[in-house]
């Protein structure tokens, strides 16, 4: 065996880091200690009154690890702890009663095997349950009070302590699973992709389906945000600009809007510095269009040049344009434009360089196209 192979094999066995800070680790440890102390004290007092021994079982230490350190695990939920431990104790006791002469090694293996099958059948898989079955065999438990006391009694008391401590320290426990959405009557239930993946995986996961789905959605959301944060305005802006100047006649500006099927035209000076923007809304507002039927007539009259030296209506773009324009730099992160397009209702964001020189424009369509592409690439990489 080469040193390189051995190193790789040992590296593969190295556990993944625990994503829990020191405060959470201390919380879990203190909780397990307090929970076990309360459970042991009450069980001891009850055992004295009932005249029963033993009054506490060692596998409950493993149950405490799950309840206090991994409260979200399906294997740490009250049903799994109480039913799993109780049934496993009963199985171990039954094996001892039914086959008292069987070698303890074989009896222990049989008890654990049967306990796992029973826990899976009752949806109460709880790892310490295997130890409960084995402990019953090794302790040669041959009376039926054993599964109930200390088995079930220890488990119930520990679960109650876990509920109180986790609630007091801000951890949700029990971790109830939400009911599946019911399809409309008469329609087949849609195939959930996550359920299909879990079915194909065909292994028990130590995480609830709801938590797994929530983690996947949160990861997906952060991935989209990260992907969008890497985009800059210059990556998606339209650089082939259709623009006008202050003195461009309204008729010419209207023709450009109609010809290119756009809704806004940046207004620049002779050095391409942005001075405003003119939109379809500006034309309609100044033409006093009050109905769809009157649109064509009113616009036609409005953009028609007035003969002579004096006019009673606007004649050039500079007279109707919007002067206060929200702009962005080419290097600005695209994600920062989200509020402008969604909350503030902007449809066009001019992109400017030094001294407000126009270098591009981003429309809602450009932004949505970039967002859609980021989402599509996220699904392809998932």
C-alpha positions as CSV (number, residue, x, y, z in Angstrom):
1,X,0.0,0.0,0.0
2,X,1.6,3.2,-1.2
3,X,1.9,6.2,1.2
4,X,-0.1,8.3,-1.3
5,X,-3.0,5.8,-1.3
6,X,-2.9,5.6,2.4
7,X,-2.9,9.4,2.8
8,X,-5.9,9.7,0.4
9,X,-7.8,7.0,2.2
10,X,-7.2,8.6,5.6
11,X,-8.2,12.0,4.2
12,X,-11.4,10.6,2.9
13,X,-12.3,9.4,6.4
14,X,-11.8,12.8,7.9
15,X,-15.2,14.2,9.1
16,X,-16.7,17.3,7.7
17,X,-16.5,20.4,9.9
18,X,-19.4,21.1,12.3
19,X,-21.3,24.2,11.2
20,X,-22.1,25.2,14.8
21,X,-20.4,28.0,16.7
22,X,-19.1,27.7,20.2
23,X,-22.3,29.1,21.8
24,X,-24.4,26.4,20.1
25,X,-22.0,23.7,21.2
26,X,-22.1,24.9,24.8
27,X,-25.9,25.1,24.7
28,X,-26.2,21.5,23.5
29,X,-23.7,20.2,26.1
30,X,-25.3,22.0,29.0
31,X,-28.7,20.9,27.9
32,X,-27.8,17.3,27.7
33,X,-26.2,17.5,31.2
34,X,-29.3,19.2,32.7
35,X,-31.7,16.9,30.9
36,X,-30.0,13.7,32.0
37,X,-29.7,14.9,35.6
38,X,-33.4,15.7,35.8
39,X,-34.3,12.4,34.1
40,X,-32.0,10.4,36.4
41,X,-33.2,12.1,39.6
42,X,-36.9,11.7,38.9
43,X,-36.4,8.1,37.7
44,X,-34.4,7.3,40.9
45,X,-37.1,8.7,43.1
46,X,-39.8,6.8,41.2
47,X,-37.7,3.6,41.3
48,X,-37.4,3.8,45.1
49,X,-41.1,4.2,45.5
50,X,-41.9,1.3,43.1
51,X,-39.1,-0.9,44.4
52,X,-37.7,-1.4,40.9
53,X,-34.1,-1.5,39.6
54,X,-32.4,-0.5,37.5
55,X,-33.8,3.0,37.4
56,X,-31.7,4.5,34.5
57,X,-30.3,3.0,31.3
58,X,-27.0,4.0,29.7
59,X,-28.4,4.3,26.1
60,X,-30.3,7.4,27.3
61,X,-27.0,9.2,27.1
62,X,-27.0,8.7,23.4
63,X,-30.7,9.9,23.2
64,X,-29.7,13.1,25.0
65,X,-27.0,13.8,22.4
66,X,-29.7,13.7,19.7
67,X,-32.4,15.6,21.6
68,X,-30.1,18.5,22.7
69,X,-27.4,18.6,20.0
70,X,-29.4,17.6,17.0
71,X,-33.0,18.7,17.9
72,X,-34.0,18.9,14.2
73,X,-33.2,15.3,13.4
74,X,-36.1,13.0,12.7
75,X,-34.4,10.5,14.9
76,X,-34.5,13.0,17.8
77,X,-38.2,13.6,17.8
78,X,-40.4,12.5,20.7
79,X,-42.1,9.7,18.8
80,X,-38.7,8.3,17.7
81,X,-37.2,8.6,21.2
82,X,-40.1,7.2,23.3
83,X,-41.5,4.6,20.8
84,X,-38.1,3.6,19.5
85,X,-36.6,3.1,22.9
86,X,-39.6,1.4,24.4
87,X,-40.1,-1.1,21.5
88,X,-36.4,-1.9,21.4
89,X,-36.4,-2.6,25.1
90,X,-39.4,-4.8,24.6
91,X,-37.8,-6.7,21.8
92,X,-34.7,-7.3,23.9
93,X,-36.8,-8.5,26.8
94,X,-38.8,-10.8,24.5
95,X,-35.7,-12.4,23.1
96,X,-34.4,-13.1,26.6
97,X,-37.8,-14.6,27.7
98,X,-38.3,-16.6,24.5
99,X,-34.7,-18.0,24.2
100,X,-33.1,-17.9,27.6
101,X,-30.4,-20.4,26.7
102,X,-29.3,-18.6,23.5
103,X,-25.7,-17.4,23.5
104,X,-25.7,-13.6,24.5
105,X,-23.8,-12.7,21.4
106,X,-26.4,-14.3,19.1
107,X,-29.3,-13.0,21.2
108,X,-27.9,-9.5,21.2
109,X,-27.5,-9.5,17.4
110,X,-31.0,-10.9,16.9
111,X,-32.5,-8.3,19.3
112,X,-30.9,-5.4,17.5
113,X,-31.9,-6.8,14.1
114,X,-35.5,-7.1,15.2
115,X,-35.5,-3.7,16.9
116,X,-34.3,-2.0,13.7
117,X,-37.0,-3.6,11.6
118,X,-39.7,-2.7,14.1
119,X,-38.5,0.9,14.5
120,X,-38.5,1.3,10.7
121,X,-42.0,-0.2,10.5
122,X,-43.3,2.2,13.1
123,X,-41.4,5.3,11.8
124,X,-39.6,5.5,15.1
125,X,-36.0,4.9,14.0
126,X,-33.8,6.0,16.9
127,X,-30.1,4.9,17.0
128,X,-30.0,4.4,20.8
129,X,-32.8,2.0,20.3
130,X,-30.3,-0.6,19.1
131,X,-28.4,-0.1,22.4
132,X,-31.6,-0.4,24.3
133,X,-32.3,-3.8,22.8
134,X,-28.7,-5.0,23.4
135,X,-28.7,-3.7,27.0
136,X,-31.9,-5.7,27.7
137,X,-30.2,-8.9,26.5
138,X,-26.9,-8.2,28.4
139,X,-28.8,-7.3,31.5
140,X,-30.9,-10.5,31.1
141,X,-34.1,-8.6,31.5
142,X,-36.8,-11.1,31.8
143,X,-39.7,-9.2,33.4
144,X,-42.1,-6.9,31.5
145,X,-41.8,-3.9,33.7
146,X,-38.3,-3.4,32.2
147,X,-39.5,-1.9,28.9
148,X,-41.9,0.4,30.8
149,X,-39.5,1.2,33.7
150,X,-36.9,2.3,33.2
151,X,-37.1,2.1,29.4
152,X,-40.2,4.2,28.5
153,X,-40.1,6.2,31.7
154,X,-36.5,7.4,31.1
155,X,-37.4,8.3,27.5
156,X,-40.5,10.3,28.4
157,X,-38.7,12.3,31.1
158,X,-35.8,13.1,28.9
159,X,-38.1,14.2,26.1
160,X,-40.0,16.5,28.5
161,X,-36.7,18.0,29.6
162,X,-35.6,18.4,26.0
163,X,-38.9,20.3,25.1
164,X,-38.4,22.7,28.0
165,X,-34.7,23.3,27.5
166,X,-34.9,23.7,23.7
167,X,-37.8,26.1,23.9
168,X,-36.0,28.2,26.6
169,X,-32.9,28.4,24.5
170,X,-34.6,29.3,21.2
171,X,-34.5,25.9,19.4
172,X,-37.6,24.4,17.8
173,X,-38.4,21.0,19.4
174,X,-40.4,19.0,18.6
175,X,-39.6,19.5,14.9
176,X,-43.1,18.9,13.6
177,X,-43.5,18.1,9.9
178,X,-45.9,20.1,7.8
179,X,-48.7,18.2,6.0
180,X,-48.3,17.7,2.3
181,X,-50.4,19.9,0.1
182,X,-53.6,18.2,-1.1
183,X,-54.2,18.3,-4.9
184,X,-57.6,19.5,-6.1
185,X,-60.3,16.9,-6.0
186,X,-60.4,14.6,-9.0
187,X,-56.8,15.4,-10.0
188,X,-53.8,13.2,-9.4
189,X,-51.2,14.4,-7.0
190,X,-48.3,16.0,-8.8
191,X,-44.9,14.4,-8.6
192,X,-42.7,16.3,-6.3
193,X,-39.1,16.4,-7.6
194,X,-37.6,16.2,-4.1
195,X,-39.8,13.2,-3.2
196,X,-38.6,11.5,-6.4
197,X,-35.0,12.2,-5.6
198,X,-35.4,10.8,-2.1
199,X,-37.1,7.7,-3.4
200,X,-34.2,7.1,-5.8
201,X,-31.6,7.7,-3.1
202,X,-33.3,5.0,-1.1
203,X,-31.5,5.6,2.2
204,X,-32.5,7.0,5.6
205,X,-31.4,10.7,5.9
206,X,-30.8,12.2,9.3
207,X,-32.7,15.4,8.3
208,X,-36.4,16.0,7.8
209,X,-37.8,16.5,4.4
210,X,-39.1,19.9,5.3
211,X,-35.7,21.0,6.6
212,X,-34.0,19.6,3.6
213,X,-36.3,21.5,1.2
214,X,-35.9,24.7,3.2
215,X,-32.1,24.4,3.0
216,X,-32.2,23.7,-0.7
217,X,-34.4,26.8,-1.3
218,X,-32.2,29.0,0.8
219,X,-29.0,27.7,-0.9
220,X,-30.6,28.3,-4.3
221,X,-31.6,31.9,-3.3
222,X,-28.1,32.7,-2.1
223,X,-26.6,31.2,-5.2
224,X,-28.8,33.4,-7.4
225,X,-27.9,36.4,-5.3
226,X,-24.2,35.6,-5.6
227,X,-24.5,35.0,-9.3
228,X,-26.2,38.3,-9.8
229,X,-23.8,40.2,-7.5
230,X,-21.0,39.2,-9.9
231,X,-22.8,40.9,-12.8
232,X,-22.2,44.6,-13.5
233,X,-24.3,47.0,-15.4
234,X,-21.8,46.9,-18.3
235,X,-22.4,43.2,-18.7
236,X,-26.0,43.6,-19.8
237,X,-26.5,47.2,-20.9
238,X,-27.4,48.0,-24.5
239,X,-24.5,50.0,-25.9
240,X,-26.1,50.6,-29.4
241,X,-27.9,53.7,-28.3
242,X,-30.8,55.5,-30.0
243,X,-30.6,59.0,-28.6
244,X,-31.8,62.5,-29.3
245,X,-30.6,66.0,-28.4
246,X,-32.4,68.9,-26.7
247,X,-33.4,70.5,-30.0
248,X,-34.6,67.3,-31.8
249,X,-38.1,68.0,-33.2
250,X,-40.9,66.1,-31.5
251,X,-41.9,64.5,-34.8
252,X,-38.5,63.0,-35.3
253,X,-38.3,61.7,-31.7
254,X,-41.7,60.1,-32.1
255,X,-40.7,58.4,-35.3
256,X,-37.6,56.9,-33.6
257,X,-39.8,55.5,-30.8
258,X,-42.2,54.0,-33.2
259,X,-39.5,52.7,-35.6
260,X,-37.4,50.9,-33.0
261,X,-40.4,50.0,-30.8
262,X,-38.9,51.4,-27.7
263,X,-40.4,53.5,-24.9
264,X,-37.7,56.0,-24.0
265,X,-34.9,58.0,-25.6
266,X,-31.9,59.4,-23.7
267,X,-31.4,63.1,-24.4
268,X,-27.8,64.2,-24.7
269,X,-25.8,67.4,-25.5
270,X,-23.3,67.7,-28.3
271,X,-20.7,65.9,-26.2
272,X,-23.0,62.9,-25.4
273,X,-23.5,64.1,-21.8
274,X,-26.9,63.0,-20.5
275,X,-29.3,65.9,-19.9
276,X,-32.6,64.1,-19.7
277,X,-34.8,61.4,-21.0
278,X,-38.0,61.5,-23.1
279,X,-40.6,58.7,-22.8
280,X,-43.9,57.7,-24.3
281,X,-45.4,58.9,-21.0
282,X,-44.0,62.4,-21.6
283,X,-45.6,62.5,-25.1
284,X,-48.9,61.4,-23.8
285,X,-48.9,63.7,-20.8
286,X,-48.1,66.8,-22.9
287,X,-50.5,65.8,-25.6
288,X,-53.2,65.5,-22.9
289,X,-54.3,62.1,-24.1
290,X,-57.3,61.0,-22.0
291,X,-58.5,57.9,-23.8
292,X,-57.2,55.2,-26.1
293,X,-59.6,56.3,-28.9
294,X,-58.1,59.8,-28.9
295,X,-54.5,58.7,-28.7
296,X,-53.6,58.7,-32.4
297,X,-55.3,62.0,-33.2
298,X,-53.9,63.8,-30.1
299,X,-50.4,62.6,-30.7
300,X,-50.5,63.5,-34.4
301,X,-51.6,67.0,-33.5
302,X,-49.1,67.4,-30.8
303,X,-46.0,66.4,-32.8
304,X,-47.0,68.4,-35.9
305,X,-44.6,71.3,-36.3
306,X,-46.2,74.7,-35.8
307,X,-45.5,77.1,-38.7
308,X,-44.0,80.5,-38.1
309,X,-41.8,81.9,-35.4
310,X,-44.1,81.5,-32.4
311,X,-45.8,78.3,-31.0
312,X,-48.2,77.7,-28.2
313,X,-47.1,74.2,-27.6
314,X,-43.8,72.3,-27.2
315,X,-41.9,71.8,-30.4
316,X,-38.6,70.0,-29.4
317,X,-37.6,67.2,-27.1
318,X,-36.0,69.5,-24.5
319,X,-39.4,71.1,-23.8
320,X,-41.1,67.8,-22.7
321,X,-38.2,65.7,-21.5
322,X,-37.7,64.6,-17.9
323,X,-34.6,66.3,-16.5
324,X,-34.2,64.4,-13.2
325,X,-33.0,61.0,-14.4
326,X,-31.9,58.0,-12.2
327,X,-28.6,56.8,-13.6
328,X,-26.0,54.1,-12.8
329,X,-22.4,53.6,-13.6
330,X,-21.1,50.8,-15.8
331,X,-19.3,49.2,-12.8
332,X,-22.3,49.3,-10.5
333,X,-23.5,45.8,-9.4
334,X,-26.6,44.8,-11.2
335,X,-28.3,43.6,-8.0
336,X,-28.4,47.2,-6.8
337,X,-30.9,48.1,-9.5
338,X,-33.5,45.7,-8.2
339,X,-35.3,48.3,-6.1
340,X,-35.3,50.8,-9.0
341,X,-37.1,48.4,-11.3
342,X,-39.4,46.8,-8.7
343,X,-40.1,49.3,-6.0
344,X,-39.6,52.6,-7.7
345,X,-41.2,51.6,-11.0
346,X,-38.4,52.7,-13.4
347,X,-38.4,51.1,-16.8
348,X,-35.1,52.5,-18.2
349,X,-31.8,53.2,-16.4
350,X,-29.2,55.2,-18.4
351,X,-25.7,54.1,-17.8
352,X,-23.1,56.9,-17.6
353,X,-19.4,57.3,-17.4
354,X,-17.3,60.4,-16.4
355,X,-19.2,63.7,-16.4
356,X,-22.5,61.8,-17.0
357,X,-21.4,60.8,-20.5
358,X,-23.9,58.3,-21.8
359,X,-22.4,54.8,-22.4
360,X,-25.5,52.6,-22.4
361,X,-29.0,51.9,-21.1
362,X,-30.6,49.1,-19.2
363,X,-34.3,48.4,-19.7
364,X,-36.6,46.1,-17.6
365,X,-36.4,43.6,-20.4
366,X,-32.6,43.6,-20.2
367,X,-32.7,43.1,-16.4
368,X,-35.3,40.3,-16.6
369,X,-33.3,38.6,-19.3
370,X,-30.2,38.6,-17.1
371,X,-32.2,37.4,-14.1
372,X,-33.7,34.6,-16.1
373,X,-30.3,33.5,-17.4
374,X,-28.9,33.4,-13.9
375,X,-31.8,31.3,-12.7
376,X,-31.5,29.0,-15.7
377,X,-27.8,28.5,-15.2
378,X,-28.4,27.8,-11.5
379,X,-30.8,25.0,-12.4
380,X,-28.3,23.5,-14.9
381,X,-25.5,23.5,-12.3
382,X,-27.8,22.1,-9.5
